[in-house]
Amino acid sequence: MKRTDEQLQELLLRKLSKAGRLRRKQLIEAGIAALGMERGADADLSPGAPLTMMKSRLGMVLTGLIHAGSIREDEAGFLQLERAQDIEFAPAAIRAFITRTLEEKGLLGKQELYRLAEIHFGTDRTATKQDDNALRSVMGRCLVEMEKERAVVKTTRGYRLGAPGDYPATELGGYLRQAAEGGDLKRCFLEAIHTKGGEWFESYCVRLLRAYYLSEGKLVDEGFVTGGSDDGGIDGVIHTTDDLGYRETVLMQMKNRHAVMTAKDVREFYGAVCAENGSRGIFITLSSFHPEAQKLLDKVDNLTGVNGDKLFEIARRCKLGLLEKSGRLCIDEALLLNT
């Protein structure tokens, strides 16, 4: 089950509320245990492994709670809830408040929503601003999630409840609307992906190449994003096995950029593939390759490049990011808005 950041926030707050005070590592381990991902002697701790990724997510969520003022870290390194009432700011309650308030008021700016929330949850009656900030932090994230789900729509005058056919007032929403209204599908698709950022792009490419290899009849033993600044120039790894039992390690680099990829970019990636003993290397970009870069890709047998045009065709073939509706090819809006 995939958990949202709000669910992880609530989990950490409740664990800390029950314990009273914990060190950072202890709280993260408590969260891991609550998720049923206890670290055993044979646990996979490699980059990209589920346990490693979840510990990283919990760490980021915890840092956000500290910055928001929900959790305080003392000089000895112990964490405590700033106020026990912080756990009352559950995302479900805040989402219900937002929906109910917009149903009654119709259209409200963010600051007015915050003001009404402070009255509703009682933080306006306290002397400190820390609970106000904690409430606003969780509420802001709820609004972002509700925008993605199109439960609410952000306009130039404020927020309103979503309706069928609505798109968020974001760059992503603009490209999705253009595509739905008959714009250049390939351009809108690639630009929509670009708005999602590098981390999302890496995850999407691993999923897409995994689907591609499965469609080719290969068994995909594993596929993951490496992550981190010390990944050695490798963003993703896929392990495959064919019908004869021949195994390959496919190493990937993904560039969510408009800039043309140069021969230097390709050469550096090939060096990383060789250093990691990869069977094949796949360089994926939303843009294109400089002629000299393409010449290098063509020259090396176990290296290939996927530009924006090819990425679009693979997405069409594997039906990941692109779908057919009523005989018409269109962007999978749910994939881009909700992941």
C-alpha positions in Angstrom: 0.0 0.0 0.0 1.4 3.4 -1.0 1.3 5.9 1.8 1.1 9.7 1.3 3.4 12.1 3.1 0.4 13.2 5.3 -0.1 9.6 6.4 3.6 9.3 7.3 3.4 12.6 9.2 0.5 11.4 11.3 2.3 8.1 11.9 5.4 9.8 13.2 3.4 12.3 15.3 1.5 9.5 17.0 4.6 7.4 17.7 6.4 10.4 19.2 3.2 11.3 21.2 3.1 7.8 22.7 6.9 7.6 23.5 7.2 11.2 24.8 10.7 11.7 23.5 12.9 9.8 21.0 16.1 10.4 19.1 15.7 10.9 15.3 17.0 7.4 14.5 14.7 5.8 17.1 11.6 7.6 15.7 12.4 6.5 12.1 12.9 2.9 13.2 9.6 3.1 15.1 7.9 4.3 12.0 9.5 1.5 9.9 8.3 -1.1 12.5 4.8 0.3 12.4 4.8 -0.1 8.6 5.8 -3.7 9.0 9.2 -3.2 7.4 11.4 -4.2 10.4 15.1 -4.5 9.5 16.1 -8.2 9.7 19.5 -9.7 9.4 18.9 -10.4 5.7 17.2 -7.0 4.9 18.1 -5.4 1.6 19.7 -2.1 2.4 21.0 -1.3 -1.1 20.1 2.0 -2.8 16.6 1.9 -4.2 15.5 -1.0 -2.0 12.0 -0.5 -0.5 13.4 -0.3 3.1 16.1 2.2 2.1 13.6 4.4 0.2 11.0 4.3 3.0 13.7 5.3 5.6 14.7 8.2 3.4 11.0 9.3 3.0 10.4 9.1 6.7 13.6 11.2 7.3 12.3 13.9 4.9 8.8 13.9 6.4 10.4 14.2 9.9 12.5 17.1 8.8 9.4 18.8 7.4 7.6 18.4 10.8 10.6 19.9 12.6 10.8 22.9 10.2 7.0 23.4 10.6 7.3 23.6 14.4 5.3 20.4 15.1 8.3 18.7 16.6 11.1 20.2 18.6 14.7 18.9 18.9 16.5 19.7 22.1 20.2 20.2 22.7 20.7 16.5 23.6 19.2 15.4 20.2 15.9 14.2 21.6 12.7 14.9 19.7 9.4 16.0 21.4 6.0 17.2 20.2 5.9 20.9 20.5 2.2 20.6 21.6 0.3 17.4 22.2 -2.6 18.9 20.2 -0.5 18.8 17.0 -1.7 15.2 16.5 -5.2 16.6 16.1 -4.2 18.2 12.8 -4.9 15.0 11.0 -5.0 15.4 7.2 -8.4 13.7 7.0 -9.9 16.2 9.3 -8.3 19.1 7.5 -9.4 17.9 4.1 -13.0 17.5 5.4 -12.8 21.1 6.7 -11.6 22.4 3.4 -14.4 20.6 1.5 -17.1 21.7 3.9 -15.9 25.3 3.9 -15.6 25.6 0.1 -19.1 24.1 -0.2 -20.5 26.8 2.0 -18.4 29.8 0.8 -17.9 28.9 -2.9 -14.5 30.6 -3.5 -11.9 31.6 -0.9 -8.3 32.7 -1.0 -5.6 30.7 0.8 -5.1 33.2 3.6 -8.8 33.3 4.3 -8.9 29.5 4.4 -6.1 29.5 6.9 -7.8 32.1 9.1 -11.0 30.1 9.2 -9.1 26.9 9.9 -7.3 28.5 12.9 -10.8 29.5 14.3 -12.2 26.0 13.6 -9.2 24.1 15.2 -8.8 26.6 18.0 -5.2 27.7 17.3 -6.2 31.3 17.2 -6.9 31.1 21.0 -3.3 30.3 22.0 -0.5 32.7 22.7 2.1 30.9 20.5 2.2 30.9 16.7 3.8 27.5 16.6 0.5 25.6 16.4 -0.8 28.1 13.8 2.3 27.3 11.7 1.9 23.5 12.2 -1.7 23.7 11.1 -0.9 25.8 8.0 1.9 23.4 7.1 -0.4 20.4 7.1 -3.2 22.3 5.5 -0.9 23.5 2.7 0.1 20.0 1.8 -3.6 18.9 1.9 -4.4 21.6 -0.6 -1.6 20.5 -2.9 -2.8 16.9 -2.8 -6.4 17.9 -3.3 -5.3 20.0 -6.4 -3.6 16.9 -7.8 -6.8 14.9 -7.3 -8.8 17.8 -8.7 -10.9 17.8 -5.6 -10.2 21.6 -5.4 -9.2 24.0 -8.2 -6.8 26.9 -7.6 -7.9 30.0 -9.6 -6.5 33.6 -9.8 -9.0 34.6 -7.1 -8.6 31.6 -4.7 -9.7 28.0 -4.3 -13.0 26.4 -5.2 -14.3 22.8 -5.3 -13.4 20.8 -8.4 -15.9 19.9 -11.1 -15.7 17.4 -14.0 -13.3 18.7 -16.7 -11.3 20.9 -14.3 -7.6 21.1 -14.6 -5.3 22.5 -11.9 -4.1 26.1 -12.5 -0.5 24.9 -12.9 1.9 24.4 -15.8 1.1 20.7 -15.8 -2.6 21.4 -15.9 -2.1 23.8 -18.8 -0.4 21.1 -20.9 -3.0 18.5 -20.0 -5.8 21.0 -21.1 -4.0 21.7 -24.4 -3.7 18.0 -25.2 -7.4 17.4 -24.3 -8.4 20.3 -26.5 -6.6 18.9 -29.6 -3.1 20.4 -29.1 0.1 18.6 -30.3 -0.1 15.5 -28.2 3.6 14.6 -28.3 4.7 18.1 -27.3 2.1 18.3 -24.5 3.1 14.9 -23.3 6.8 15.6 -23.1 6.3 19.0 -21.6 3.8 17.6 -19.0 6.5 15.1 -18.0 9.1 17.8 -17.8 6.9 19.7 -15.2 7.0 16.7 -12.9 10.7 17.1 -12.1 13.7 14.8 -12.2 12.8 12.4 -9.4 9.4 11.6 -10.9 11.0 11.3 -14.4 13.5 8.7 -13.1 10.8 6.6 -11.5 8.6 6.8 -14.6 11.4 5.7 -16.9 12.2 2.7 -14.8 8.6 1.7 -14.9 8.4 2.3 -18.6 11.5 0.3 -19.4 10.3 -2.5 -17.1 7.1 -2.6 -19.1 9.0 -2.6 -22.4 11.2 -5.5 -21.4 8.1 -7.5 -20.2 6.4 -6.8 -23.6 9.6 -8.3 -25.2 9.1 -11.5 -23.4 11.8 -11.0 -20.8 11.5 -11.7 -17.1 12.3 -8.5 -15.1 13.8 -9.7 -11.8 14.2 -6.2 -10.4 13.9 -2.6 -11.4 14.6 0.4 -9.2 15.8 4.0 -9.1 19.2 4.3 -7.4 18.7 7.8 -6.0 21.2 10.0 -4.1 24.1 12.2 -5.1 26.5 9.3 -4.9 24.9 7.1 -7.5 28.0 7.2 -9.7 26.1 8.6 -12.8 23.6 5.7 -12.8 19.9 6.7 -12.1 18.2 3.4 -12.6 18.9 -0.3 -12.8 16.9 -3.2 -14.3 17.9 -6.9 -14.1 16.4 -9.1 -16.8 16.4 -12.8 -17.7 15.5 -14.2 -21.1 14.0 -17.6 -22.0 17.4 -19.2 -22.1 18.3 -17.9 -18.7 20.7 -15.3 -19.9 20.8 -12.4 -17.4 21.5 -8.8 -18.1 22.0 -5.7 -15.9 20.6 -2.7 -17.7 21.9 0.6 -16.3 20.0 3.8 -17.1 20.6 7.6 -16.9 17.7 10.0 -17.3 17.8 13.7 -18.1 14.6 15.7 -17.6 16.0 18.6 -19.6 15.3 20.7 -22.7 19.0 21.0 -23.5 20.5 18.8 -26.2 22.7 16.0 -24.8 26.3 16.2 -25.9 29.0 13.7 -26.7 30.5 14.5 -23.3 27.3 13.5 -21.5 27.2 10.2 -23.4 30.9 9.5 -22.8 30.6 10.1 -19.1 27.6 7.8 -18.9 29.4 5.0 -20.8 32.3 5.3 -18.3 29.8 4.8 -15.5 28.3 1.7 -17.2 31.7 0.2 -17.6 32.7 1.0 -14.0 29.5 -0.8 -12.8 30.0 -3.8 -15.1 26.6 -3.2 -16.8 25.5 -5.4 -19.7 23.8 -2.5 -21.4 23.4 1.2 -20.9 20.3 3.3 -21.8 20.5 7.1 -21.9 17.1 8.7 -21.8 16.3 12.4 -22.4 13.2 14.4 -23.1 15.2 16.4 -25.7 17.5 15.0 -28.3 21.2 14.1 -28.9 23.8 16.2 -30.6 25.0 14.6 -33.9 28.4 13.8 -32.2 26.6 12.2 -29.3 24.4 10.2 -31.6 27.5 9.0 -33.5 29.0 7.8 -30.2 25.8 6.0 -29.3 25.7 4.2 -32.7 29.4 3.2 -32.3 29.1 1.4 -29.0 27.2 -1.9 -29.2 25.9 -2.0 -25.7 24.8 1.6 -25.5 21.7 3.2 -26.8 19.9 6.5 -26.5 16.2 7.3 -26.1 15.2 10.8 -27.1 11.8 12.5 -26.6 10.4 11.1 -29.9 11.4 7.5 -29.0 10.2 7.9 -25.4 6.7 8.9 -26.7 6.6 5.8 -29.0 7.6 3.5 -26.1 4.9 5.1 -23.9 2.4 4.6 -26.6 3.4 0.9 -27.2 3.4 0.1 -23.4 0.3 2.1 -22.6 2.1 3.9 -19.7 1.5 7.6 -19.8 -0.5 7.4 -23.0 -3.9 5.6 -23.3 -6.5 5.1 -26.0 -10.0 6.4 -25.3 -12.8 6.0 -27.8 -10.2 5.2 -30.5 -8.2 8.3 -29.7 -4.7 8.5 -28.2 -4.5 10.7 -25.1 -2.4 11.4 -22.1 -3.0 9.3 -18.9 -4.0 12.3 -16.8 -4.4 10.3 -13.6 -0.8 9.1 -13.8 0.6 12.6 -14.1 -1.8 14.2 -11.6 -1.9 11.6 -8.9 1.7 10.2 -8.7 
